[in-house]
Amino acid sequence: MTTNNSAGRRVLAWAIVGAAMLAAHSARADTISEVVGDWTASVEDVNTGQDQRKTCTATASAKDPDDTAWTLKVSISDGDVLPPEAYPAVTVSAEKGDFPEGEGIPAVFDVDGTKVEVTVLGEVTDTGHQWVMENDNDTSQALFAAMNDADAVTFELQDSPVASLPVGGFDDAYRQLGEWCGFPTDDVAPAE
């Protein structure tokens, strides 16, 4: 008597596909986003395979007169050291242009006339350029506090203004990040 193994192989193949889909689903990130003033705040739940983490991000975007898209991003993970011991990372990005790269680039955030001097790391990415602010607690807190009631921020690289971004509603967006990622916000954006 001969046995047909093709039915058994099909069952095994479907079991493998099902297991792969289940693994992909459990490792998939779930994201919630909401518009808060000029900001889009989001939280992404990520199963790292070892634990569950949240990445909390707020972004504000605008186009300059040359039609270059600029984005200001504030982000932190609940797996990071949280405020007030450390503050969210600040990144400014542009989709195109000729800008400085490397470490130690002087930059300024001019927030409605309050100038916060920072140092950034500039690099080319797949989507353009980005500048990551060196995360110094006092400087980060000063920048966030200045943006708390501001309408706009002008980003300057090496003493040249390169982008103006709307930041209205930052206080509410920052409080939302704190709620999602579990850190206090009163030192930057006191509750109203």
N, C-alpha and C positions, 0 to 999 in steps of 0.2 A: 504494500500500500504506500502511495506517495502522498506527502503532505505539502500543501501550498503555503509557503512562507510569506507570500506577498501581502496577505491580509495582516499578518503579524507585523511585518515591516511597516505597513501604513499606520497601524496603531502606534508603534514605537515612534515613527516620524512625527505624528500628531502630538504625542506626549512630549517630545523634545521641543517642538514649536510652542506648545502651551507653556512649558516651563520657561522658555526664553521670554515669552510675552509677559509672564508673571514677574520674572526678574526685572525686565525692562520697566514694567509698571511700578514696581516697588522702588526702583532707583530714580524714577521720573520726578522732576521738580514740579510742584504746584505753585502757581503765582497768583497773587491778588494785587490789583493796581487800582489806584483812585487818583483823581485830579484834585489837587489842593492848591488853590490860587494859581500861580504860574508854574507850579511843580507837578510832576507825576510821581507819586510815591508808590512803591511796590515792595512786597515781601515775597520771597521765594522760599518755599519749604523744600529742602533737599535731603534725601536719604543718602548718606555717604556710604552706606553699607555697614558702617560701624555705629553711627548715631544719626539723629535727626538734627539738622541745622537750619537756621533762618538767615537769609541775606536780605538786609533792608536797604533800599536805595531810593533816593529822590533825585530827579533830574529836571533841569530847566533848559530850554533850547530857544535859539533864535537864529535868523539868517542875517549876515552882514550885507552892506551895499553891493558886494561882489557876488552875492548869492551863495556864500559859503555857510554851511550849517555848523553852528557851534553848540556845544552842550557842556553844562556845568553839572557834575555828578557828585553827590555825597553818599557814601556807602559804608556799611559795617555789617559784620556777621555776629550772631550771638555766640559764636565760637571764638571771637576776638576778645581782647581786653576791652571792656566797655567804659563809657564815661562814668565818672569824671577822671578815671585813671588814664584813659586814652580816648581820643575823639574819632569820629568817622573820617575815612579817607576822602580827599577832595581831588577830583580830576577834571581838567578842562580839555575838551577835544574839538578838533576842527577837521572837516572832511577833506580839505585840500588847502594848498598854500605852501609857501616857502618860509619856514620858521626855524628858530634855533633848536638844536638837539643837544643832548648830553646832560651831565649832572651839574648841579650848582647854578642853574640859570636864575638870575634875579627876576622876580615878577612882583606885581602889585595888584591887589584887588581894591579898586576904588568903589566903595559902597556908599553911594549918595554923598560923596565928599569925605568920608572916613577912609583913609588909606591904610591898608594892612599889607605890609611888606612881607614877602615869602620867598622861599627858594623852591624851585621845581626841577624835576627830572623830565626832560623832553625826549620823546621817542617817536619814531615812525611806526604806525601799526597797519594792519590790513585795511583799516577804514580811514586812514589819514594820519593826523598827528595827535598826540596827547601829551599833557603835562600833568604830572602827579605832584601834588604839594607835599613837601617834607612835613611829616606829621609831628609837629611840636605842640604840646598841649596848650601853652599860653597863646600861641599864634592861632591855632585852630579855634579855641574858645573865643578869641577876639574877633575872628572872621565871622563865626556863626552868630555871635551877639550883635555884630554890626548889621548882618543880613536880617536880623529878627524883625525889624519894622521897615525895611528898605523896599524900594520899588525896583531898583536896578543895580547891577554891578558891572563895572568896566574892568576887563582883564587886560593888564599891560605886561608885555614881555620886553625886558631890557629897555625900559623907559618909553616904549611905544605902545599906545592903546591898540589892541588888535580885535577886541570883541566887546559888545555890550549885551548883557543878558538880563531878562526880567527875573526878579526874585521875589515878587510879591507873594505873601503867604508862607514864607520860609518857616516862620515860627510854628504854624500849624503842621506843615510837612515834617519838621524836625520832631515835634511831639508825637506824630504818628509813627515815625521810625522808632522812637523810644518805647512806645506802647508795643509795637510788634516785636522788637528785638530785646525788650526788657531792660532798658537803662533809664536813669533819671534825666529829666530835661530842664529842670528849674534853673540851672546855672546858665543856660543859653536861652531858653524860651519859656519863661515862667508862665504858669497857667493864668489865664485871664480871669 
